[in-house]
Amino acid sequence: MQKSYLWALALTFTLTACQAQVVSAPVSPTPTPSPLPTPVITPEPTPLPSPTPSDVPQPTPTPTVTFEPQALPSLIPVPTPVGTPWQDQGLFLDTFNGRVFDEKGSPLQGAKVRVEFNLEGFSPYSEETLTDATGSYKLNAPSGALIKIHATYPQRASRTRIEVLKIGALGHPFANRFDFGVNEEDYRLATDQYIRSSMDISRGVTLEDAPEVIAVLPELKTGTQLAFDTALKLTFSEPIDRSSFEKTVAVRSFKEQKLRVDHLSGQPSMSGSGDVNQPNGSLIWTAEAFDLVWNVGDTAVSLNFKPGHGYPANNNNQDFPMVVLSFNAPERGSQGLADKTGASRDQDWFRLQNSAPSQSLVFTIAQDTTPFVLKTLDYQAATATNPPVLRLSYNKPVWYSAKTRVIAGGMADFFNLPGAELQAPAEYPGNKGNATARNAANNYRVLILKPSSLEPTLFSGTWYELGGQVVYDQTDPSHSRVLLQLPAEHDKTLFASGNEIQINGVTSVLDPAGNALSVGTPLKVTVP
């Protein structure tokens, strides 16, 4: 008891002396320096002596309490940083993980997974790893940042996820788990709706062993319009079996639409669903319309139109035809687009710029206002069995042999419409009796002269009046030439050697875009 009292008394004197010393600190003479901060003295308690057993309870000194500031509780638990500084810039990364599966749900070992992100004020960052035997991977990224996760595997379609690493995962196993593909047994056993939703997202980024189109040039941005003769370049996820491409590629009408060259009819010129995933519209072209140019590895192909082919266009600035490219040509049978190993795809052929898969590529054809004029005139002499023929060429194709329906002036006669013959450069294939070869001859004005004669004009009228007819030259790959033919019985004196033949057209004749013929100086040829 006496020792305890003496200890307390000594402590009291010590504290009093310290306080007195602080209060009575001497004041320095002028100039007065900045006052020193008042030190805070926190006494260190002396360990209490071991208690001595006694029948009478011994009083215990009250301990000195020191208050330290505490962090306010957060409604969202914040995960502890991994402690990996981002290139010593003071940014700490958190870990996320995932698994990579094939289309059968089996894990892919050795898949490369790469994360990329770019934050303002920091250097661009990327990190990659390979999956283990279970298809698992772990990578780092800052919480709250927009990140891109790329997964690749040889001979398989690559996939990309764009995600935000979640802050405060609340211990959920799928909160910061980003899979590529799904194990169906795991999906069947999953009862948590969050897990199932995460798996549904992962299913769409499976690394499939089936080819797909991953890029197109020119880039088809919103509002982009292509000229009627534009070449397309397709890039695939892996090397393609060329024969499968040639048997399956098809260009169709995207929706029900009207062509200006067909304005006489009240019917749609072409049909179509208007649905990118139902490319079942009017068939326009298959592989034979293109010169196909492959790269060395067969991972890219350019579709260049052969002469005399092109996308259907209009001459006005209101009706822009829309077409789709797909791989569902009638000739394909049961064959799909295949890679070099034989793995094929029969749907969802396009996945561009990490977009959702689709059945077709949709694009719009720009206005075609190229003037439509006569270009050249040749004379083909008579033979023992055939009369002479005039070969007349235009400056552009005058007919497209599209699969569903020939696109040309006079095509309204597909619906047996009178007046269609006035628009026909030549006989319309499949006409109903209006745009015939004979009626098309009315669209060509003819002047035959004998230059050495005092009365040079031998004939002035139409090719029809000479008994002639006009057909397309099937031997011309450019589809820009027509043949002005004569009957076996005709006035041979008109086509005597040295005579001059002048030909001109009429403005009612239309090109495939609906442009009217621009009539100028007649074309001339001398009979040899």
VEXDREN-287270 format. One line per 2 residues: number of its first residue (from 1); their letters; for each residue x, y, z of C-alpha. Coordinates in steps of 0.001 Angstrom, whole numbers, padded with zeros to 6 digits. Each point is the difference from the previous one (the first is absolute). Example, Ala and Ser with C-alpha at 12.3 -4.5 7.8 and 13.67 -1.06 7.14 Angstrom:
% residues 2
1) AS) 012300:-004500:007800  001370:003440:-000660
//
This chain:
% residues 528
1) MQ) 000000:000000:000000  002756:002434:000897
3) KS) 001950:-000823:-003176  -003037:000672:-002160
5) YL) -000549:003315:001670  003605:001045:-000513
7) WA) -000151:-000992:-003717  -003104:002114:-000591
9) LA) 001482:002961:001872  003186:-000164:-002094
11) LT) -001987:-000107:-003224  -002007:003057:001079
13) FT) 003139:002044:000715  001515:-001025:-003314
15) LT) -003030:001111:-002035  -000211:003265:001948
17) AC) 003638:000746:-000679  -000362:-000696:-003710
19) QA) -003061:002192:-000303  001698:002818:001888
21) QV) 003026:-000255:-002259  -002104:000309:-003132
23) VS) -002023:002964:001266  003026:001982:001222
25) AP) 002101:-000334:-003162  002108:003179:-000418
27) VS) -000941:002525:-002672  002824:000923:-002393
29) PT) 000731:003657:-000693  -001065:001783:-003202
31) PT) -000124:-001072:-002811  -002384:-002638:001138
33) PS) 000336:-003299:-001880  -003032:-002077:-000988
35) PL) -001241:-001744:003126  000827:-003658:000280
37) PT) -002955:-002394:000038  -000969:-001031:003491
39) PV) 001123:-003575:000507  -002592:-002463:001135
41) IT) 001383:-002269:002682  -001607:-003404:000196
43) PE) 001227:-001780:003096  001017:-003591:-000441
45) PT) -001585:-002021:002792  002313:-002023:002175
47) PL) -000979:-003654:000135  -001994:-000737:003109
49) PS) 001653:-002158:002625  -001246:-003532:000304
51) PT) -002914:-000008:002404  000606:-001362:003472
53) PS) -002726:-002250:001287  -001880:001773:002739
55) DV) -003307:-000239:001721  -000598:003699:-000667
57) PQ) -000461:001130:-003700  002753:002334:-001139
59) PT) -000858:003189:-001982  001317:000114:-003592
61) PT) 001063:003304:-001663  -002240:001199:-002851
63) PT) 001921:-000471:-003333  000538:002947:-002299
65) VT) -002173:-000330:-003179  001441:001127:-003349
67) FE) -002558:000592:-002817  001061:-000768:-003580
69) PQ) -002086:000978:-003074  -001822:-002947:-001605
71) AL) -001146:-000325:-003656  -003726:000339:-000522
73) PS) -001694:-003265:-000953  -000658:-000351:-003760
75) LI) -003266:-001304:-001386  002006:-001744:-002755
77) PV) 002970:-002040:001195  003116:001126:-001865
79) PT) 002422:-002801:-000867  003555:000337:001171
81) PV) 002319:000939:-002897  002192:-002796:-001247
83) GT) 002936:002281:000488  001313:-000108:-003568
85) PW) 000932:003557:-001019  -000712:000768:-003664
87) QD) 003458:000807:-001333  000784:001822:003252
89) QG) -002608:002650:-000765  -001858:-000454:003244
91) LF) -002989:-001918:-001417  -000784:-003329:001611
93) LD) -001597:-002886:-001859  -002570:-002543:001123
95) TF) -000160:-003596:-001133  -002720:-001473:-002200
97) NG) -000256:-003486:-001430  -001907:-002255:-002344
99) RV) 000001:-003168:-002065  000158:-000677:-003739
101) FD) -002101:-002748:-001635  -000539:-001347:-003503
103) EK) -003419:-000384:-001646  -000429:-003418:001688
105) GS) 000561:001448:003456  003463:-001502:000436
107) PL) 002720:002195:001538  002691:001296:-002341
109) QG) 003527:-000233:001362  002520:002414:-001473
111) AK) -002482:002636:-001112  001556:003461:000071
113) VR) -001971:002541:002044  001003:003656:-000123
115) VE) -001391:003016:001855  000378:003574:-001240
117) FN) -001068:003329:001431  000930:003631:-000241
119) LE) -000664:002542:002756  000489:003727:-000387
121) GF) 003263:001071:001534  001522:-003480:-000084
123) SP) 001935:-001964:-002572  -001972:-002619:-001997
125) YS) 000114:-003359:001725  -000296:-003572:-001182
127) EE) 000632:-003344:001612  -000449:-003525:-001321
129) TL) 000144:-003588:001156  -000745:-003547:-001161
131) TD) -002783:-002162:001378  000885:-003069:002058
133) AT) -001295:-003564:-000359  -003405:001037:001360
135) GS) -000258:002896:-002449  000450:002484:002854
137) YK) 001847:003309:-000046  000695:002944:002333
139) LN) 000859:003571:-000970  000103:003444:001595
141) AP) -001831:003249:-000728  -001149:003091:001935
143) SG) -003485:-000140:001513  -002502:002248:-001716
145) AL) 002009:000303:-003232  -001281:-001056:-003416
147) IK) 002083:-002978:-001085  000240:-002165:-003117
149) IH) 000652:-003701:000472  001129:-001891:-003127
151) AT) 000088:-003799:-000203  001702:-001776:-002900
153) YP) 000790:-003586:-000904  001569:-001419:-003193
155) QR) -002513:-000906:-002731  -002922:001354:002026
157) AS) -002016:003171:-000134  001400:002625:002390
159) RT) -002288:001784:002429  000027:003280:001930
161) RI) -001888:001107:003093  -000316:003642:001033
163) EV) -000559:000137:003752  000330:002118:003128
165) LK) 001685:-001592:003003  -002543:000165:002813
167) IG) 000739:001746:003292  -001238:-001852:003035
169) AL) -000600:-003491:-001288  -001860:-001004:003198
171) GH) 001701:-003366:-000217  -002001:-001145:-003056
173) PF) 002053:-002486:-002039  -001141:001446:-003353
175) AN) 000240:003706:000888  003383:000433:-001691
177) RF) 000096:-003207:-002000  000008:000337:-003772
179) DF) -000288:-003310:-001831  000194:-000729:-003704
181) GV) -002505:-002764:-000672  -002050:-002199:002313
183) NE) 000208:-003474:001451  -003553:-001266:-000487
185) ED) 000079:-002256:003059  000997:002966:002180
187) YR) -002817:001988:-001578  -002515:-002752:000717
189) LA) 001018:-000196:003651  000059:003765:000555
191) TD) -002941:001224:002089  001158:003568:000606
193) QY) -001614:002296:-002579  003026:002310:-000008
195) IR) 002256:-002923:-000888  -002357:-001136:-002769
197) SS) -000160:003517:-001430  003797:000201:000017
199) MD) 000200:-003349:-001775  -002498:001146:-002632
201) IS) 002292:002930:-000794  003042:-002282:-000097
203) RG) -001740:-002360:-002422  000069:002732:-002648
205) VT) 003803:000248:000108  000901:-003661:-000411
207) LE) 003212:-000679:-001916  -001665:-002046:-002726
209) DA) 001702:-002242:-002519  -002005:001383:-002943
211) PE) 000910:002827:-002380  -001665:003395:000041
213) VI) 000449:003412:-001605  001723:002321:002463
215) AV) 000697:003075:-002166  -001268:001670:-003175
217) LP) 001505:002686:-002224  -001162:002578:-000758
219) EL) -001161:000409:003586  -003785:000097:000080
221) KT) -000801:002736:002485  -003491:001369:000544
223) GT) -001049:001975:-003068  002719:-001445:-002235
225) QL) -001063:-000469:-003624  001939:-002055:-002523
227) AF) 000271:000648:-003722  -001663:-002641:-002154
229) DT) 003373:-001474:-001028  001768:000112:003404
231) AL) 002300:-002925:000810  -000308:-001512:003476
233) KL) 002820:-001569:002004  -000955:-002570:002631
235) TF) 002386:-001145:002739  -000637:-003310:001767
237) SE) 000883:-001336:003419  001999:-002859:-001553
239) PI) 001022:-001393:-003416  -003017:-000774:-002187
241) DR) -000734:-002894:-002317  -000412:001884:-003281
243) SS) -002495:-002394:-001542  -002354:000381:002970
245) FE) 000087:003777:-000438  -000721:-000214:-003714
247) KT) -002950:-002326:000560  -001596:002013:002804
249) VA) 000554:003750:-000570  -003110:001896:-001100
251) VR) -001169:003594:-000480  -003721:000558:000595
253) SF) -002481:002808:000380  -000291:001059:003639
255) KE) -003606:001122:-000125  -002946:000535:-002307
257) QK) 001044:002901:-002212  -000533:001712:-003319
259) LR) 002530:000712:-002748  -000377:003157:-002069
261) VD) 000540:-001899:-003246  -003124:-001972:000927
263) HL) -002164:003023:000860  -002852:-000908:-002374
265) SG) -001080:-002964:002079  -001800:000277:003286
267) QP) 001710:-003129:001308  003207:-000139:002052
269) SM) 003061:-000572:-002137  001602:-002139:002711
271) SG) -001192:-001696:003168  001657:-000385:003397
273) SG) -000712:-000454:003698  001734:003154:001232
275) DV) 001527:-002157:002755  003774:-000389:000125
277) NQ) -000440:-003493:001437  -002405:-001101:-002742
279) PN) 001894:000619:-003254  -002620:-001599:-002250
281) GS) -000641:002816:-002493  000156:-000076:-003782
283) LI) 003243:-001618:-001132  002120:002447:-002002
285) WT) 003487:-001495:-000305  001976:-003100:000926
287) AE) 003733:-000695:-000314  000116:000026:-003816
289) AF) -000666:003767:-000002  003362:000652:001676
291) DL) 003687:-000328:-000639  001146:-001401:003343
293) VW) 003498:001039:001106  001318:-001909:003042
295) NV) 002966:000883:002176  002858:-002468:000487
297) GD) -001421:-001575:003156  -003627:-000136:-001215
299) TA) -001073:002119:002964  -001266:002873:-002165
301) VS) -001719:000338:-003364  -000913:002945:-002225
303) LN) -003264:-000143:-001939  000565:001958:-003207
305) FK) -002913:000172:-002412  000606:-001489:-003403
307) PG) -000809:002318:-002932  -003719:000341:-000529
309) HG) -000882:-000560:003650  -000732:002305:002919
311) YP) -002334:000728:002878  -003425:001320:-001017
313) AN) -000087:003787:000328  -002474:002833:-000535
315) NN) 000552:003353:-001678  -001860:002054:002604
317) NQ) 001105:001081:003459  -002968:-001413:001880
319) DF) -000246:-003714:-000744  003267:-001697:000897
321) PM) -000092:-003765:-000543  001166:-002106:002934
323) VV) 001636:-003367:-000520  001378:-002741:002246
325) LS) 003008:-002247:-000333  -000398:-003447:001540
327) FN) 001065:-003609:-000463  -003283:-001649:-000930
329) AP) 000164:-000354:-003783  -002457:-002576:-001377
331) ER) 002867:-001986:-001529  001563:-000711:003382
333) GS) -002333:-002847:000926  000812:-000986:003573
335) QG) 003521:001417:-000132  000979:002869:002273
337) LA) 002922:002406:-000081  002944:-002239:000924
339) DK) 003591:000404:001125  002998:-001987:-001208
341) TG) -000627:-002784:002528  -003601:-000485:-001118
343) AS) -001639:001677:003001  -002948:001945:-001397
345) RD) -002501:002626:001049  -003569:000116:-001305
347) QD) -001176:003102:001876  001288:003135:001765
349) WF) 002680:000527:-002646  000808:003608:000942
351) RL) 001482:001384:003221  001458:003417:-000744
353) QN) 001858:002186:002511  -001078:-002138:002940
355) SA) -003655:000478:-000875  -002679:-002620:000483
357) PS) 000040:-002764:-002625  -002322:000418:-002977
359) QS) -001129:-001956:-003025  000854:002630:-002599
361) LV) 001830:003205:-000848  -002341:002859:-000961
363) FT) 001020:003018:-002069  -001566:002762:-002084
365) IA) 000726:000769:-003648  000699:003614:-000901
367) QD) -001735:002068:-002657  001199:-000641:-003576
369) TT) -000216:003107:-002181  002703:-000909:-002524
371) PF) -001199:001334:-003392  -001353:-002687:-002300
373) VL) 001245:000442:-003586  000818:-001863:-003202
375) KT) 003697:-000789:-000342  001033:-001936:-003143
377) LD) -001510:-001434:-003177  001472:-002895:-002034
379) YQ) -001113:-001631:-003221  000063:-003778:-000289
381) AA) -000169:-001027:-003653  -002456:-002514:-001317
383) TA) 000988:-003620:-000459  -001342:-002658:-002323
385) TN) -002657:-000897:002547  -000474:003152:002105
387) PP) -000874:003611:-000824  002188:002901:001222
389) VL) -000152:001055:003661  000664:003321:001719
391) RL) 001713:-000308:003396  -000869:002971:002173
393) SY) 001735:000550:003356  -001050:002188:002925
395) NK) 002321:001592:002538  -001251:-002231:002843
397) PV) -001795:-003310:000517  -003554:000055:-001329
399) WY) -001132:-003199:001678  000774:-002038:003110
401) SA) -000715:-003705:-000195  -001074:-000166:003647
403) KT) -001064:-003427:001237  -003617:000773:000832
405) RV) -000728:002501:-002746  001983:001797:-002722
407) IA) 000481:003670:000918  -000294:002163:-003133
409) GG) -002168:002489:-001810  -003245:-001724:-000975
411) MA) -000126:-002180:003127  -003549:001190:000704
413) DF) -001029:-002493:-002696  000703:-002674:002595
415) FN) -003514:000974:001092  -001242:000319:-003632
417) LP) -000211:003787:000055  -000374:001904:-003316
419) GA) 002484:002859:-000252  002851:-002120:001317
421) EL) 001299:-000320:-003578  000690:003753:-000147
423) QA) 002604:-000390:002767  001741:-003080:-001397
425) PA) 003473:000275:-001581  -000649:-003491:-001381
427) EY) -002338:-002941:000442  -000740:-000539:003691
429) PG) 000627:-003647:000972  -003258:-001543:001164
431) NK) -002183:002728:-001508  -003742:-000467:-000262
433) GN) -000322:001337:-003551  000711:003703:000423
435) AT) 003775:000441:000382  000765:-002309:-002944
437) AR) 002984:000144:-002337  -002167:001448:-002764
439) NA) -001573:002682:002185  003403:000989:001402
441) AN) 001057:000823:-003587  -002306:003030:000158
443) NY) 002431:001547:002492  002760:000519:-002606
445) RV) -000047:002768:-002605  001832:-000840:-003239
447) LI) 001352:002155:-002814  001657:-001718:-003013
449) LK) 001928:002195:-002439  001834:-000471:-003286
451) PS) 002567:002813:000287  000937:000045:-003719
453) SL) -003596:000405:-001159  -001741:003266:-000852
455) EP) -002871:-001342:002096  001987:-001498:002878
457) TL) -002865:-000993:002314  -000971:-003602:-000676
459) FS) -002022:-000612:003184  -001205:001927:003055
461) GT) -002126:-001744:002591  000236:-002663:002711
463) WY) 001730:-003341:000071  -003455:-001499:000423
465) EL) -001027:001396:-003400  002918:-001810:-001584
467) GG) -001481:-003240:001329  002707:-000267:002640
469) QV) 000117:-001053:003630  002298:000688:002984
471) VY) 001365:-002546:002489  002719:000007:002667
473) DQ) 003386:-001281:-001126  000399:-003140:002105
475) TD) 003685:-000224:-000938  000783:003382:001570
477) PS) 001175:-000471:003621  -000502:003702:000756
479) HS) -003748:-000186:-000768  000281:003379:-001688
481) RV) -000541:-001056:-003628  -003149:-000647:-002032
483) LL) -000364:-001505:-003481  -002123:001688:-002662
485) QL) -000964:-002911:-002220  -001649:-000085:-003439
487) PA) -002327:-002628:-001399  001264:-002317:-002730
489) EH) -002203:001844:-002471  001039:003663:000114
491) DK) 000946:002778:-002426  003614:-000874:-000728
493) TL) 000573:003220:-001973  -000194:001953:003240
495) FA) 003036:-001872:001293  002167:000267:-003076
497) SG) 003701:000666:000412  000807:003657:000645
499) NE) -003372:000915:001446  -000005:001841:003340
501) IQ) -002289:-001140:002826  -000852:002362:002862
503) IN) -001673:-001283:003194  -001528:001873:002916
505) GV) -002201:-001018:002898  -003053:001461:001718
507) TS) -000285:001526:003455  -002596:-002483:001235
509) VL) 002620:-002769:000207  001255:-000654:003576
511) DP) 003125:-001480:001541  -000233:-002384:003022
513) AG) 000009:002960:002438  -002868:001737:-001808
515) NA) 002127:002649:-001727  -001447:001100:-003355
517) LS) 002160:-000144:-003111  001729:003296:-000779
519) VG) -000438:000482:-003755  002834:001812:-001738
521) TP) 001810:-000167:-003310  -000834:-003213:-001887
523) LK) 002623:-002725:-000274  001236:-000726:-003528
525) VT) 001409:-003008:-001809  000879:-000556:-003681
527) VP) -000919:-003279:-001672  003286:-001666:-001029
//
